[in-house]
Amino acid sequence: MALQVSFWPPSLRSPTMPSWSLGRPALVPDHLRCVGDRSSGMTRGLAKNYDKRKGIRISVRSSLDIAGPVVGQVTEVDKDSFWPLVKAAGDKVVVLDMYTQWCGPCKVIAPKFQELSEKHLDVVFMKLDCNQENRPLAKELGIRVVPTFKILKDGKVIKEVTGAKFDDLVAAIESAKSS
């Protein structure tokens, strides 16, 4: 996960106090701290710390806040990244392939799903491995069989295709795009 640390006012952006955007943990000077952690409910989103004496504002964002969904490819998601990426997709149609590693039909349709992502550049394609770790999200989305394809628009499931039925999936995507 990438971390972006920014300082305001811009005069603080000096060689001793730069603005960072890193794919590894940032070393923030001891006299500056970031508020917001799991216990305060600010695991995602903008966390701010104001030093009123100096007029300093520090903002920290995770890669889940910075990165958006990618079109033209299939994005692997998990229980933590799925909803933020759906939200970031905005009004685009999102197609989620819910699969397992051991499922034969899932393996058969996976290359075709990849081809669809390359063809429909106005649609966001995601995959969710319904393993033990992601079971809460799979349960929330009501999965009963694999593969299951959920089609979302504006953050809501509008269509579902169960099984490796490629023609049904294409028809559902086309229908969702036109609605």
N, C-alpha and C positions, 0 to 999 in steps of 0.2 A: 504494500500500500504506500502510495506517495504522500508526502506531507508538504504543505505549502504554508510558510510563515511570512506574514507581511507586517510592516511597521508603518505607522502614520504618526506624525507628518513625514513627508518624503525626506526631510533633512536628516532623518535617522538612518537612511540608507547610505551608509558609509562603509569603508572597508572593515571597520570594526563591528558594524551592526548592519549586515546586508539583508536583503529580502531573499529568502531561500525557497526553492522548490526542489525537493529531493525525493529520491526513491528509497532513502534510508533514513534512520532517525537523525533529526537535526540537533545540534548542540546549541541550545539557547542560553545566553548568559544568565548567571545565577540571579541577577537582580530583576530579570524579567520572567514572569511565569504565566502560564496559560490556565485559565479557569475552564472547567467543563470536563467531566469524565463520566463514566458509566453511572456512578451513583447520583449525579446531578441531572441525568437524563439528556445530556448534550453530547452523545457519542458521535452524532452526525450533525451537520449544520455548522453555522459560524459560532465559534467561541471567541469571546472578546474579553480583554482585560484592559481597564482604563487606569492609568496613573494620573489622578486629577492634579497632582502637584506639577507634573511635567507636561500634561496634555498629550500623553502617549496612548495610542490605541494599538493593540496587537491582535491580529486575527489569525486563526489557524483553521485550515480546512483539510480534510482527508481526501484521498483520491476518489472516494465515492461521491464527494460533493463536486469535484472538479471535472471528472470524466463523465461523459455522457454515453449513451448507447451508440454502438458502431453499426452502420449499415454496410451491406455487401459482404458480411461474414456472420458466422454464428458465434455468439458470445456465451461462454460457460458462466452460469450464475450459481449462487448458493442462497441459503436462507437469509443471509445478511445483505447481499448485493441486489437481489431480485427487485424488491419494491422501490429502492432508490433509482434503479435504472428504468423501471417502468414509469416512474414519475418524470424522470428526465426525458423520456421519449415524447412527452407532451401529447399532441393529438395524433401521432403516428400509430399505426396498427402494430401491435407486438404479438409475435407468435412464439409460444413457449413449447418446446419439445421436452416432455417429462419421460425419462427413460431410466433403465438400470443397466449395469455393466453385463449382466448375465442374460439379458433378453435378446433372443435371436432376431425377431422382427425389428427391434430397435436398431440393431446393427445393419440390417438390410436397408432400412429407410434413411439412415444417417447421411449417406452421400447424396441422396436425392434432396434431403432437407438443406444441405450445404448448397446445392445447385439453386434451389429456390431463393436462398439468401443472396446469391450473386445476381439473380435475375430481377428480383423485386427490391430495388434500391430505395423505395419509399416505405419499406417495412423493416422493423427491427426483429431479428431472429435470435432467440436465446435457447439454451439447453440447461436442464436441471437434472442432475443425477439424483434419483430418489433413494439415496442411501440412508443409513441410520442418521447421519448428521443433518440431512435436509428433510427428514421425515415430518417435522412440524409444518413446514411450508407445503409439502405435498398433501398433508392432511387438510390444511387450511384451504387449498385449492380443490379438494374433493377428488383426488385421484383414486381410481379403483383398479385400473389395468394399465399396463405399459405396452407400447407407447401410448401416451395421451397427449394431444396437442391442444393447448388452450390459446384462444385468440382474444386479445384484450384491446380495448380502445378506451381512451380516457381513464385508464386505471381500472376498468371493469371487464370481467370476462363476458364476452358477447357470443362466443361460439366455442364448441368443443368437438374434436374428432378423436375417436378412440380406435386404436389398432393402426396397423401400418397401411392405411388406405390412402395412397398418394393422390388419387383423383379427387377424393372427398376433401383432402387437405387443400389442394389447389382451388377447388370450388369455394371452400370456406374463406380462404384468403381473399379471393376476388370479390366475394360478397361483402366481406368486412371493409375492404378498400372503397367499395362503391356506396356504402351506407353512411 
